[in-house]
């Protein structure tokens, strides 16, 4: 189980690194936008991302 968690974490880092490589200007704009969001907006963004990710994992596993 730990192996799968570490592989998932490594894959997340690879995927997160794609945007700054492919479009650094857009990445900077996204980071600027995120820094101007309220804490509540950031939390909801995180919750929505987690739910979408969990649903995607469930669909892919079944």
C-alpha positions in Angstrom: 0.0 0.0 0.0 2.8 2.5 0.8 4.3 1.8 -2.5 1.1 2.9 -4.3 0.9 6.0 -2.2 4.5 7.0 -3.0 3.9 6.3 -6.7 0.8 8.4 -6.7 2.7 11.3 -5.0 5.5 11.1 -7.5 3.0 11.1 -10.4 1.3 14.2 -8.8 4.6 16.0 -8.8 5.3 15.1 -12.4 1.8 16.3 -13.5 2.1 19.5 -11.5 5.5 20.2 -13.1 4.0 20.1 -16.6 2.2 23.5 -16.5 5.3 25.6 -15.6 7.3 23.8 -18.3 4.7 24.1 -21.0 3.2 27.6 -20.2 5.1 29.5 -17.5 3.2 32.7 -18.1 -0.2 30.9 -17.4 1.4 29.3 -14.4 2.4 32.7 -13.0 -1.1 34.1 -13.6 -2.7 31.1 -11.8 -0.4 31.5 -8.8 -1.2 35.2 -8.7 -4.9 34.5 -8.8 -4.6 31.9 -6.1 -2.7 34.3 -3.9 -5.6 36.8 -4.2 -8.3 34.2 -3.2 -9.7 34.2 0.3 -8.9 31.3 2.6 -12.5 30.1 2.2 -12.3 30.1 -1.6 -9.0 28.1 -1.4 -10.6 25.6 0.9 -13.6 25.1 -1.4 -11.2 24.7 -4.4 -9.3 22.0 -2.5 -12.5 20.2 -1.4 -13.8 20.2 -5.0 -10.5 19.0 -6.4 -10.4 16.2 -3.8 -14.0 15.1 -4.6 -13.3 15.1 -8.4 -10.1 13.1 -7.8 -11.8 10.6 -5.6 -14.6 10.1 -8.1 -12.1 9.7 -10.9 -10.2 7.1 -8.9 -13.4 5.2 -8.1 -14.4 5.2 -11.8 -11.0 4.0 -12.9 -10.8 1.2 -10.4 -14.2 -0.2 -11.4 
